Amino acid sequence: MTDELDFNFEPSQPDEEITKRGIDFGRAFSFIVEDPRWYIKMTGIALLTLVTTVFFVVPMWLVILAIVPPETLVELNELIPQLPDENLPLTSTYWLLLLPVAGGVLGLMLLLGYYIEFVRRVRHGIEHPLPPWDAWGHKLYDGAMMTFAYAGYLASNLAIGAVFVVLIRQISGMNAQLYQTTLAFCGLLPFMLIYGLVIIFLTSINVLPYSDSGNILSFYRVGWVWRRLRKDARLTAQWFGYGLLANIGFNAVQSLPVVGIAASILVLFISVPVQGHLLGQYAILLDEKYGNAAEA
């Protein structure tokens, strides 16, 4: 089967091991080293992850140093002696530190585009599904569509959160502070966390219809998602549960005191092929059932 894929889905023979056992959690890890060029492809993911992380973290950290109150910096200085005892001057020069963030966004888009192409290749039954590092424009387009779709969901989350904040600030009178605190911690925060999880779920599962169409609107196919929850609840729960389990494991490893920065980056970039393969397995099983899951 050719490595060249486009947005037009053509049913292929699914991986027999996947169709026999359902989603195979271990397979999402073991497939990596079966690719004879896995080290080159994974190195590309690692380097792009590292660059993206640095471009996001370093400028934001320097800007925080510029705007955090001096007394807070003094408290932090007791824990991290190298911090200055007063604010950095917030000048136009320091605002230029935000420019690398644009590079971080670009790197994130490329990673997401690589992820989408990888899911598409798993779904089509490519023998070694890890994509080569080529077709940068195609990867960037796919990643940009996913980024914009996620931003759209996130905007709605922030808008609803803003409504909560306004309501909280309007509370006055006796025990106002108690009511405000209760509403914030028992209403706003749980809602934001739950809705954030829903956003991750919707963005992730809608990669499948997007992989057919290449249309950003495919990320908002709520009706299609609802049908998967009704008709394929067990399989959908298995896919999403395995994805959460993988993330919990990655976070647990990163939190270990003996794990350094390099190991944390390693864990972070491993999540790209693992999560992509789990979603690809889910797609294979849906396609086997419906012919083309995106049209089911």
PEHUBEL-V771040 format. One record per backbone hydrogen bond with DSSP energy under -0.5 kcal/mol. CO is the residue of the C=O (numbers start at 0). NH is the residue of the N-H. If there is no record, write none. Layout:
CO_NH, CO_NH
This chain:
2_4, 6_8, 11_13, 14_17, 14_18, 15_19, 16_20, 17_21, 22_24, 23_27, 24_27, 25_28, 25_29, 26_30, 28_31, 29_32, 30_33, 30_34, 31_34, 34_37, 36_40, 37_41, 38_42, 39_43, 40_44, 41_45, 42_46, 43_47, 44_48, 45_49, 46_50, 47_51, 48_52, 49_53, 50_54, 51_55, 52_56, 53_57, 55_59, 56_60, 57_61, 58_62, 59_63, 60_64, 61_65, 62_66, 63_66, 63_67, 64_87, 68_71, 68_72, 69_73, 70_74, 71_75, 72_76, 73_77, 74_77, 74_78, 75_78, 75_79, 79_82, 88_90, 90_94, 91_95, 93_96, 94_97, 95_98, 96_99, 97_100, 97_101, 98_101, 98_102, 99_103, 100_104, 101_105, 102_106, 103_107, 104_108, 105_109, 106_110, 107_111, 108_112, 109_113, 110_114, 111_115, 112_116, 113_117, 114_118, 115_119, 116_120, 117_121, 118_122, 119_123, 120_125, 121_124, 126_128, 131_133, 134_138, 135_139, 136_140, 137_141, 138_142, 139_143, 140_144, 141_145, 142_146, 143_147, 144_148, 145_149, 146_150, 147_151, 148_152, 149_153, 150_154, 151_155, 152_156, 153_157, 154_158, 155_159, 156_160, 157_161, 158_162, 159_163, 160_164, 161_165, 162_166, 163_167, 164_168, 165_169, 166_170, 167_170, 172_175, 174_178, 175_179, 176_180, 177_181, 178_182, 179_183, 180_184, 181_185, 182_186, 182_187, 183_188, 186_190, 187_191, 188_192, 189_193, 190_194, 191_195, 192_196, 193_197, 194_198, 195_199, 196_200, 197_201, 198_202, 199_203, 200_204, 201_205, 203_206, 204_207, 205_209, 206_210, 207_211, 208_211, 208_212, 209_213, 214_217, 215_218, 216_219, 217_220, 219_221, 220_224, 221_225, 222_226, 223_227, 224_228, 225_229, 226_230, 226_231, 227_231, 231_235, 232_236, 233_237, 234_238, 235_239, 236_240, 237_241, 238_242, 239_243, 240_244, 241_245, 242_246, 243_247, 244_248, 245_249, 246_250, 247_251, 248_252, 249_253, 250_254, 251_255, 252_255, 255_258, 257_259, 259_263, 260_264, 261_265, 262_266, 263_267, 264_268, 265_269, 266_270, 267_270, 268_271, 268_272, 269_273, 270_274, 271_275, 272_276, 273_277, 274_278, 275_279, 276_280, 277_281, 278_282, 279_283, 280_284, 281_285, 282_286, 283_287, 284_288, 285_289, 286_290, 289_291, 291_294, 292_295
